[in-house]
Amino acid sequence: MVTSSTIKAFAKRVKVRFAYIPGAINGSLLYKVNVSADPRFDSNLTLEFREENHGARSFRFEACQISCVTCRKIRDNSVVRVEGKGAFAGTSFQRHFVAEFVDQPKPAENDAVQSFVIANFFSQGGVVKVPQGSLIATGKF
């Protein structure tokens, strides 16, 4: 089974959604994740969003507590799901988040961030393709 995953990925011109704003907002996403299914491992996760136009909706979100890391194999792909609570930079109010990442081993295929949702605040609005090799899942199945 996959036991850990390291992710450093950047995506430009992504349409995201905010719970309090109708319609989609364009911006870039930077994902930094280092997680393990082993609870003794010090897992961490950060998401940065930079709004394209004004920057007024830009934010940095960091996990405070990662409660669950599950890893599974779907065909040749390794799928890593991370759940927990996090806070925005400069605040202590925590929100629940769920993120799912796909490590595609084929060199011609992109890796993907399947979903990233911050409860009652943000959704990346669909699958975000990231460059091959951005996600590295390690372990055995």
Phi, psi and omega in degrees: 000146175297130181252337179210163181213137176240131184225127169221106186221148179228136178225133179257158175052054178259136176270118180244167180234141174248143184299330186259006182231126176289144178085177183260153178241134178272144177183188178246152181237135173237119180254132172228116186221136173219100187231160178216147175286345178279116185295345179282344182281140179276092182279152174210157183208135176222138173234128175242131176243131176240113179292139184293314189276290189263326186086357183296333182258010178293147179203164172233127183240128180235138176292133174262328182214121174259112187268337184206131172233118177241143181230134179214161180256128173234111190054236179271351186273148171258126182247124182243125179246132182235131178231151177170202177235146180214173180225157177276148180308131178085002179231166176243352179293125184261146175232148177286144176224155173222131178225144179226129185238145180237119175266111181264114185285340182289127183302331183276353183255147175280151167285174182210147166261105186296316178198153172211114183233131171250117189308134177054028180214306195213144170217136181289352170079026178129183182292133176246116177282136177231158184303144177306136181092355177292328180248131178229110177261132181237152180132191181237152175252000000 
